[in-house]
Amino acid sequence: MSGSESVVDYEVDGGVATITLNRPDKGNAMTLGLVTQLVHALQRADADDAVGAVVLTGSGRNFCVGADLEQGFHSAGREPHPDHAAFIERFGHVGGVPRDAGGVVTLTMAEMLTPVVAAINGAAVGGGASMVLPADVRVVGASTRIGFVFARRGMLPESASSWFLPRLVGGSRATEWVITGRLVEAEELVASGLACRAVPDDLVLDTARAIARDIVASSSRVGVSLARQLLWSMWAAASPWEAHAIESQGVYDLPSRGDVAEGVRAFLERREPEFPLRVPRDYPDYGPKWPHGTVG
């Protein structure tokens, strides 16, 4: 699968960008080409002031069944795939080895200012399961199954899932899911907090888009971006004073910008707000830019 073939669809409607993994005949399995196009689509949405929310989904029956085992992300004694050199040239090394392709996706999503709503249809396993962890909202279908199956393939957790998963569902539950590699069903996904809701399979995408549209219509884009970055970045804070310092900056600064005045007026006038500020254009300098890392 060459990176030049289109395997990720991108469309914008009403301030919502929908990014669709589009290899339905292969269960949207991850190739280096798909990863590269997905990263480009996420960055494109995040750089667009007209986009206030992103919906990420998969075409066909499944969201993403993990890495395409026919291609492999690294050579493992085989002739490297033609896309391998280009991938390394673009995304570089970490710790002296090529970056994990799944981690390139999740860290790209984590650093976004634009919120992401994952519409998880069918199976999401391996890298497909890890991919949704940095999303802000996850909607699953009644038949959705998510599996962190790395140990069953002789691999370690990847896509930075060892950082994200315990923070989302707790260390004990995350460990059990990972070391058994079992498929977790929709009811448990909601009970664990990993998914916000489970809906009939044919309503997954519509529900995710409705959530995204509500964010765009009702919430300040600067406020949402600051919240997203604060809520993630403060996981690593040594003290709540780090949060207090940034929040104090915002409490002092934001009332002088247009969104706060508009939000108050809209509330008093019982109408939907029309917030003037846009992201990334108006994201304040004191806002977190997380995660920080070194590639090389």
C-alpha positions, -999 to +999 in steps of 0.1 A: +000+000+000+018+031-012+015+063+008+004+080-025-029+061-025-058+078-007-067+057+023-079+085+046-109+107+037-113+143+049-143+165+048-156+196+066-192+205+072-205+231+096-172+235+114-168+197+120-140+179+102-147+142+096-116+120+092-124+085+079-100+056+077-108+041+043-095+006+038-127-012+045-117-044+027-087-047+051-106-036+083-088-002+080-056-019+090-028+005+096-001+009+070+027+035+069+007+052+041-024+053+062-005+066+093+011+093+072-022+104+057-040+103+091-013+125+107-016+150+078-054+151+082-052+156+119-027+184+115-048+199+087-079+201+109-059+215+138-044+243+116-078+254+102-095+282+121-128+271+105-127+237+122-140+236+158-141+198+163-129+166+146-148+133+142-125+102+137-141+070+123-135+040+101-153+030+069-170-004+067-176-029+095-146-021+117-129+010+130-093-004+128-080-039+132-045-028+141-013-030+120-014-045+085+005-077+092+013-081+055+033-049+055+048-047+089+061-014+103+097-026+105+116-051+085+121-079+111+146-095+088+125-089+057+131-065+029+118-031+042+086-019+027+092+009+001+073+034+024+096+027+054+125+051+044+101+079+036+083+074+069+116+076+089+127+107+069+095+125+078+090+114+114+125+106+126+139+085+154+136+084+191+162+067+213+182+058+182+154+037+166+126+047+141+095+061+159+066+037+165+041+045+138+011+042+162+028+066+186+032+091+158-006+091+155-014+093+192+011+120+200-001+141+171-036+138+184-025+146+219-009+178+210-039+191+191-058+222+202-090+210+184-111+184+203-115+149+188-146+127+190-140+091+181-168+072+165-157+036+171-176+011+149-170-026+151-136-038+161-108-016+173-078-037+183-040-032+187-030+001+172-067+007+164-075+005+201-046+027+211-055+053+184-086+064+202-071+069+236-061+106+231-095+115+218-116+137+240-149+118+236-154+081+225-187+068+212-190+030+207-216+008+190-235-020+207-213-046+189-180-026+193-151-046+207-118-030+218-087-051+224-052-043+235-039-075+220-002-068+219+009-096+243-011-121+222+012-112+193+044-111+213+045-073+214+046-047+241+020-020+244+026+007+218+012+040+205+020+053+240-009+033+253+010+024+284+008+061+293-028+069+282-047+037+292-041+036+330-049+073+332-082+067+315-094+035+332-071+030+362-040+010+366-055-023+377-081-024+349-056-013+323-031-040+333-058-067+332-069-056+297-033-055+284-019-087+298-049-108+289-054-091+255-091-099+257-117-081+237-137-056+259-174-052+250-194-020+248-211-022+282-177-026+300-162+002+279-188+026+291-186+013+327-149+018+327-152+054+315-133+047+283-164+053+262-189+080+271-218+061+256-229+031+236-255+034+209-269+011+182-243+004+156-260+024+129-261+055+151-224+056+161-213+082+135-244+103+138-240+105+175-204+114+173-212+141+148-240+155+170-216+158+199-190+175+177-217+199+163-228+208+198-192+216+208-189+239+177-222+256+183-222+260+221-186+263+233-158+288+230-130+274+208-103+290+229-120+277+261-123+242+247-086+242+235-074+255+269-095+229+287-082+201+265-046+210+269-049+216+307-068+184+314-041+163+296-010+182+306-019+183+343-016+145+346+022+151+348+021+181+370+040+178+403+014+200+421-020+216+416-001+249+418+010+243+382-027+242+372-034+272+394-007+293+377-021+288+342-057+291+353-050+324+371-035+337+338-067+328+320-091+341+347-072+374+345-069+376+307-099+360+291-126+385+303-108+411+282-113+390+251-145+387+231-156+352+240-164+358+276-186+388+269-204+370+242-209+339+263-225+360+291-247+379+267-259+347+250-268+332+283-287+362+294-305+365+261-312+328+260-296+322+226-267+302+211-234+321+214-215+334+184-179+333+198-155+355+178-122+339+188-107+311+167-080+285+172-051+283+165-052+320+157-062+332+191-048+305+214-031+324+242+006+323+248+002+311+284-018+281+273-001+247+276+013+231+244+015+195+254+030+170+251+067+180+250+091+156+236+124+151+218+127+133+185+162+125+172 
